[in-house]
Structure formats: C-alpha cells, structure tokens
C-alpha cells in the first residue's frame, strides 16, 4: 500500500471527515510531506469505496455546496491495522539491523547512544 493511501485510511480511523479535512489531516500526519490534491484524494476515495474500505457516511450542504463525509469501514479498519503491523515489523527489523551495524562502527558507543536517544 502506498503511503498516501495508508494516510487517507489513517485519517479516517478516528471518525468521518469530508474531503478537505482529510487533505489537512494527511498533511498534518505526514509533517507536510504528503500534500494531496483534491482530484487525487477524491479518486483515491472512489477507489477505496469500490474496494469496500471506506464509505460515504453522510452529506450536508455548507454555503450552498455539498460536503460529503467519508468513514472507514470495518474492512478498511482491518486493512489499516494489518498494514500498520506490517510497517511496525519492517521498522523493527530495520532497527535491529541498524543496531548490529552500529556495534561494528568505530565510535559505536556514541552512535548507538545517539540512536537510543542518549
């Protein structure tokens, strides 16, 4: 799963959001690294809805414009949880391998201490 898709699902995990709120949440969660354009987001939401991972929760009219709210489905939550665990396992393996590497570097006590926050 690509990072923008993961972030869209994560943005909807704690409750329904309309499109522009989702764009803002994705940007905030990624520290500004991922900035979705509306067309990209709505294309992704349509695809995710077709896959049964998100659904339209409700709609409202705000200032004469339709605002559609999307929510994560139970299946979407399960997929997000599985992807989160996969990423967590990958990160743990990378940390383990970096730990092995830092033990073999000159001055490794300093490098390992910095990696551990010390």
Protein Blocks (a to p, Z undefined) as FASTA:
>chain_A
ZZklmmmmmmmmnoccdfklmmmmmmmmnnomaccdfklmmmmmmmmmmnopaccfbdcd
eehiacddddddfklmmmmmmmmmmmmmmmmmmmmmmmmmmmmpghklmmmmmmnoZZ
